[in-house]
Amino acid sequence: MTFTMPSSFPAFMATKTDGAVVRGLSTLSADQLPVGEVTVKVHWSSVNYKDALATLADGGVARISPLVAGVDLAGEVVAVDGVAFCQVGDLVLAHGYDIGTGRHGAYAEYCRLPASYVVALPHPLTARQAMAIGTAGFTAAQSVHALERHGLRAGDGPVLVTGATGGVGSTAVGMLSRRGYTVVASTGKATEEAFLRELGASNVIDRAELATDDGRPLGKERWAAVVDCVGGTTLATAIKTTKYGGAVAASGLTGGTALPTSVFPFILRGVALLGIDSVQLDMEQRCEIWRRCATDLQPVGLDGDLVVEIGLDGLEEALTTIRAGGARGRYVVRLA
């Protein structure tokens, strides 16, 4: 059966105008979609910090205007052009590259992608579950994967997760706890302790413990490893309090881009700093980590309190909340 795309369909768009950005619901037509071999009917997307930046005038992320935001998606293939590995009707996901930044992204009912961007939806994940993980959860999984490749094992000691109520942090807590690690969650939201303990945190600490630079090059050894979603002074403190031979996986910058530390943790304790980038990760590793997201790294709370479901009409509030640091867990965006 030949698929006929509707002449227009809903989309959430951001348009630069006079030094500002106007964002909101609009419509998109098939001829406005970018070139690509795979056309997907989007069932689900999610909301990430990067999505908020892509819809701000000073976010430094969007490279085209107007832009359909949304850096990740899961849905059904409705058209393919010369691609052997997927067929019409296949369920797929995609994230990273220039999706939702340099080409129209996921906040529309249809998205067209290069074949090299597409990942088969790994069994037994549903499309909704995949986007409950989404870019933020994939970043968390990539962080845990990198720490374990470095040698981290359950029983080595507590693993610190900073920014623990956010998208990356909350899924990292759920993944690590399911893997049997003792998780210490750092947050500035004292009211969310019960939420973090439900995800599996053994202890919850105030982010203020990590947010002040005491000037010393080393601190007391506390963590076997760290998943850092914040950066800045928090990351520096985490590094200098990591145990001998431990590692820190860093993916965030909400606390700043400067790293006020010294070489001492690296040359006196052998601490490793592992940079985490999910945007350009090669496809072999991308598929391997998604297979783990569907199995041993599937986070606690994936079908429960971790996730808040919204439609396109809920994006304005969600983007504002996540930019202000007020998000709790993950937003999934329903499009189908």
N, C-alpha and C positions, 0 to 999 in steps of 0.2 A: 504494500500500500504506500502510495506517495504521500509524503507529509506536506501540508500547506500551512505555512506560518501565518498567523493573523496579521492584518495590515498594520495594526498598532497594538501595544500592550503596555501595562503599567511599569513604571520604573521610578527609582528614587535618584534624583540627579543633583549635582552640585555645579553651579555655573559662576565663574568669576565675573564680577562687574564692579568697575570703579574702585578697585582695591579691596573689595569685599567678596564674599561668596554667598550666593543665594542657593539654598538647598531645600528640596522638598519633592513631593510627588509630581510626576509628569508622565508623559507617554513617550515611547520609543517605537520606531518602525524598523522593519527587517533590514532595509537598506542602510540604516545607521549603525548596524552591528559591524565590528571590524572583520578583517579577513581571518580565515582559519578553516581548518579541515573538519572540525567537529562542532556541531551545533547542539546545545544542551537545553532542554526544558528544565529550568531551575526549580527544584522542589524546596530546598532549604539553603540558607546561608547563615552567617553568624555576624556578631558585632565585635570588632577588635579595636584596640587602641589606634592602630594604623588607619582604620576606617574613619575614625574621628579626625585624625590629622589630615586625611585626604579631602575632607570637606571644610577645611579652614583656610582662610586666605594666607595665614602665616605658618601653615602646617608643614611646608617643605616636602610634601609627598606627591601631590597631584601634578601630573605632567601634561595633561590635556584639559581643555574646557570647551564645552560642557563635559562632565564625567559622570557616568553611572558608577557609583562607588560599590564597595563590596569586594574584599580580597579573597574570599573563598566561597565555594559552592558545592552542592551535591545534587544530582538529578539524573534525568534520563536522556540518553542520546536520541535525537530525533532526525538528524541528518549527518551523513559522513561523506567525505570527498577523498577517495583514493587511500583510505586508511584500512589496513588489514587487521589490526589488533582489536578494534572495537566495531560494533554493529549497532544499527538502529534498535533501540529497546534496552541496550545495556545501561546499567546503573554505574555512574562514574562520579569522581570528585576532582576538584582542582583548587589550587591555591598558590600564592606566591607569584614569582616572575613579575609581569607588569599588570596583572589582573587588578582592576579597581584603582590603578594609579596612572598607567600609561595607555590603557585601553579600557573600554567599557567592561564593568565587572558584574557582580552577582546580584545586585539589587534591582533586578528586572526579571520578567518571566522567562526570558530567553537570553542565552549567552553563547557567543561563538569564540572558539579557542583554537590555537594551534594544537595539532595532535600530540606534540611533545610535552604539552602541559597536563595531559589527562592521565589520571590514575583510576584503575578499576576499583570500584567500591569493594573493600575486603570483607569477606564473610566472617562473622555473622552480623556485622554492623548494618543498621538501617541508614538511610540517607539522613534522617533527623539526628541519629546518634553521631554520625560522622561530623555533622556541623555543631553538635553540642561539644565535640572535641575541637573542631575547626582549627584555624591558624594558631590561636593561643594554646589550645591543648596539644597540637602537634609540636609546638615549640617546647612545651613542657616535656613531652615524650622524647623529643630530640635531646633535651637536657639530661634526662634520666639515662637514656641510651648512651650518651657520651660519658657520663660518670661511671656507668657500669663497664664500658669498654676500657676506662682508665683503671678499673679494678675494684670499684665499690661493690660491697656485698652486704646483705642484711646481717646484722650482728657487729658491724664495724664501729657502730656508734651512732649518735643522733645526726640526722640530716636536716639542715636548716632550709626553710623555704621563706624567702622574703616577699613582701607584697602579696601575702597569702590569700587575701579575699578576691583578688583580681582574676582575670581569665587564665593567665599562665600559672599563677600561684595556686589557685584553687584546684585546677586539674593536676598540677604537680603533687599537691598533698594527697589527692585521691589515688594517683598512680603509685606513689611511693608507699602509701599505707597498704595498698593491695599487694605490693611486692614484699611486704613484711618488714619494712624499714621503720625505725623509730623516728617520727617526724616532729620537728619543732617548727611551728608556724609563727611568723612575725607579721604583725598587723597593727595599724593605728586605730582599728575599729574594735574597741573592747566589747561592744554589743554583739560581735560576730563570733565570739569564742565557741558558743554551742554549735554553730554552723561548721566551724573548722574541725571541731572534735567529731562531728557526725561524718565528716569526710575522712577521718582517721588520724588527725593530729593527736599526738600523745601529750603535747604541751603547747601552750600559746603564750608568746611573749610580746611585750609592747615594742613597737618599732623604734621607740626612743632609745632603747638599749643599744641599737646599732647606728643611730643617726647622728651621733656626736663624735667628733674626732678628738681623742684625748692626747694626740701628739706623739704617742709612743709607737715605735715601728712594729712591735709585736704585742699581742695580747695573750691572755690565757687560752690554751688550746681547748676548744669546745666542740667543734663539728667535724665529723668524718667527711662530710661533703656539704655543698651548698648549691641550691638552685636559686639564683638571684634574678629577680624580675624588676629591680629598682635602679641599680647603678649608683654612681656618686659615692658619698660618704658611707652609705649602707654597704655597698659592695666592698669598699676599702676595709671597713671594720670586719666584714665577713671573711675576707682573705686573711687578715692578720690574726684571726681567732680560729682558723681551720687547723686541724691536727696535722702532725707530721705526715707527709706523703699523701695528704688529701687533695681534693680538687674542688673547684668552684666553676659552675656552668653559668655564664652571664649572658642574658638576653635583653635586659631592660635598660631604660634611660630616663624614666620618669623622675628619678632623683638627681639627674644631672649627667653630663657627659664627662666631666673631669673625674680623675681617679686619684684622690689624695693619699697615696701610699708610697712605700719604698720597695726596694728589691729584697729586703730581709725575709719576708715570708717565702719567697721563691728560692733564695739561695741558702737559707738557714733551716727551713723546714721542708723544702721540696714540694711546696704547694704548687699545683697546676691551675692555670686560668684557662678555661675552655670557652672560646667564643661560640655562640650559637646563632646561626643564621638559617632561617627556614626558606628564605625567598629564592635563593639560587641553588639550593641543595640539589645534587645530581639525582636523577630519576631512580637509580638502583637503591640508593640509601633512602630516598623518599618512600619508595614502595616497601622497603624493609620496615621502616618505622611505622607506616600505616598498618602493616600486618600485625605489629606488636600492639598498636592501639586497639585492634580488634580482638586481641587475645590477652596476653599477660600484662599489658599496660593500659587496659581499659579502666578508666578511673571510677572510683566509688562515686555514686550520685548521678550517674550519666542519665538516668531516667527519672531523677527525683529532684532534690533541692538544689543541685548544682546548676539547674537550667531554668531560665525564664523565657517563655515563648512570646514572640510579638509578630505582627505583620509589618508590611511596609509603612503603614500609618503610625507605627510605634517607633520608627527609626530616629526621628528628630529628638525625642526625649532620651532614647538610649545612647545616642552619640554624645549628647550633652553630658549625660551622667558619667559615661566612661571617660570622657576627656577630663572631667573634674575629679576623677579618682573615686567616684561613688559607686562603682559597679560591684556587684556581689555575684561571683560565679560567672556563668556564661549566658549571653543572650543568643537564642536561635531565632532566625527570621523565616517565617513561613511564606512561601511564594506560590506553591501549587494550590 
